[in-house]
Amino acid sequence: MRSDLLDRLISSALERPVRVSWQGGAADSLRGRFRSPSFEVQGVATAWLPLERIEARARSARLLPGLPARLAVEAPEVSITVGQGDLDRWVGGAGLPFRLRLAESGLVVRTALAGVELSEIETTLEVVRGWFLLRPRRARVLGIPSAAASWFRTYLPLPPLSPEARLMGIDHTLGALTLHIGVDGFEEELTPGLGGRLRRRLLPRFGS
């Protein structure tokens, strides 16, 4: 099901356009109970890395009456997608000494000098103590396979995950990278500042 009114209410709380959907009948919705709710935001600009899409899902959500009313969310998950174009602009703006290519097998890190490729390293993206880490698999130096991959390990200059969040998985496709993040269930008061509180719970500390 979808509700334009709920779209507007949540968009107002989060201060950006949101598309909301959920499963279940109208009676449950009127009682403020939503099964498998989800919302999606596209083209999210942050103070750090531009995001192609954010999709949040949960097992259930309930609106709890009271002064103030509260939102109770069970088993929330967030998927964050980064596209190649936005990643290129971020790498260039951050002045990193390498380029990142989003491949189906993972992240490919390339270094070059005057247009000549110096090295190409295929890496995985991991999270260590909340921070994003590039860990190498294979490497080529000047086009020759090399054991140097074991030497290359670096943290990306990205904000860490929130203390409550945990990385559940990473999907690699050509030109896109999607992080799947899980958070424990929570309750939040439906008061001004709800959008900021939800961002701090669910997203890396990108700022806005």
Sequence and secondary structure as in RCSB ss.txt:
>XXXX:A:sequence
MRSDLLDRLISSALERPVRVSWQGGAADSLRGRFRSPSFEVQGVATAWLPLERIEARARSARLLPGLPARLAVEA
PEVSITVGQGDLDRWVGGAGLPFRLRLAESGLVVRTALAGVELSEIETTLEVVRGWFLLRPRRARVLGIPSAAAS
WFRTYLPLPPLSPEARLMGIDHTLGALTLHIGVDGFEEELTPGLGGRLRRRLLPRFGS
>XXXX:A:secstr
   HHHHHHHHHHHTS  EEEEES HHHHHTTEEEEEEEEEEEE  SSS EEEEEEE SEEEEE SSS EEEEES
 EEEEEEEHHHHHHHHHHHT SSEEEEETTEEEEEEEETTEEEEEEEEEEEEETTEEEEEEEEEEETTEEEGGGG
G  EE S     TTEEEEEEEEETTEEEEEEEE  EEEESSTTHHHHHHHHHS S   
